[in-house]
Amino acid sequence: MKHSSPSSSRVGGAVPTPILVLGAILLVAVALRLVASARSGSASHPEPRPAVTAASLLPSVRYAAHPRISQTYDLAREIPQVLDGLYCYCHCSEHSGHRSLLSCFEADHGAGCDICLREAELAHQMHTRGESLEAIRAAVDAAWGV
């Protein structure tokens, strides 16, 4: 009677434990790297176009029944060059083809998106205090980027 050794009874040959552990460590390292790179590179703020105006923004009266929305469209109309230099953290550049936060207010999109509204309100508040576009970008990144 022939006895089989433990290794010969494995179907297809089992993978040794050290290799499994190494594989698991590599998978975790890759996952952590992907998460870190997604967070650090999540926003690429566009440069504001020198000649951009508020001419293409929808009129705030369109949202008269919704005071906050109407007011935010008015705020956007006051700072088109600032909003044109901000990445919108609802990621509408990916799902709606928007160039910048200003694009959100050229359509109804801004009216239905709390991120767009809050980001524009913050930008207006900071701009009114005299803060630079770079400072506004940093605040927007801190609020929604991570």
N, C-alpha and C positions, 0 to 999 in steps of 0.2 A: 504494500500500500504506500503510495507516494503522498507525502505531505507537502502542501504548498506553503511557500513562505508568505508572510503578510504582504510584501510588496507585489508578489505575483498574483494575488487575489484582487487587486484594485482594477477596476474597469478603466481602461484608457490610461492608467498610471496617474495617481494623484499628484497634485502640485505640492511640493514641500512647504511647510508652514512658514519658514523665513521668507520665501518668495511672496506668499500671500500677504504677510505683514508689510513687506516693502511696497507691494502694489497698493495696499490701502493707504500707506503714508504718502505715496506719490499722488494718489487721487485727492486726498485731503489738501495737499500742497497746491495742486493745480486749481482746485475749487477756491481756496483762499486767495490765490493770485488773481483769479477772474473777478472775484468780488471786490478786491482792492482796486483793480484797474478800472472796473465799472464805476466805482465811487469817485476815483480821482479824475477820471476823464469824462464825467457824465455831462458836463456843460462846456460848450464852446460858444462863448458870447460873440455874436456878429459885430463887426464894426458898423457904427451908424453911418448911413449914407448922408453925405453933406447936404444934399438938396431935399431931403425927405420932409414932408409936411403932413399935417393932419387932414388934408383934403380928402383922402380916401376912407377916413373913419366913418362908421355909421353914425347918424345923428342920435344924440342922447334921448330926444323926444320919443324915439321908437320904443324906449323902455320906461316911459312915464309912469306906468303902473308899478314899477319896481325901483324905488328911489335909490337904493344902493347901486344898482346896475347903471341907472341913468347918470348918477353922480360920477361913477368910475369912468364911464365913457367920456364925460366932460373933463375929468382929470387927465385922461389919455390924450385928449385933444390939446391940452396945455404943454405936454412934454413929448412930442413925437420922436425927437432925436434921441432922447433918453431911452424910451421904450424900444426904439429900433436897434439899440445897442445891447439889448438884454435877451438872453436865451430864455425861452419859456419852459418852466419845469413841468408843465403837463405833457411835455414831449410832443407837442403838436407839429414840430418840424418833421417828426417821423411819421405821424399818422394823418396829418392834414397838409403837409407841405409848406408850413409857415416858415418865414424867414427869421422872424423875431417876435417878441411879445407884442409889438405894434400890430403885426398881422392879425392877431386875435381880435382886435378892435375894428378891423376892416370888415368883419363878418359878425354873425351872431354868436360865434364860438366863445368870445370873451364873456358874453352875457350868461352863458350856461356853465362856466367853469370857475369854480372858487379859487383855484390856483392862479389863473390869469388875473382875476379881480384883485386878490390879495397882493400879488406881485406888483401890479400897477399901482395900487394904493401905497405900498411901501416905497416904491420908486418915486412917486410924487411927493410923499412926505419928506424923504431924504433930499430930493432935489430942491424943494422949497426951503430947506435948512441950509442950502448952499453946498451940499456934499457932492463930490465928484462922481463921475460915471464908474470909476474903479471902485470907490467905496460902496456905491449902490450895488454893483456886481458882487462884491464880497458879501454884502448883507443878504442878497438874494441867494447866493450859493450856500451861505450858512443856514438859511431858513429852509431851503428846499433841496439843496444839492446832496445832502448825506442822509 
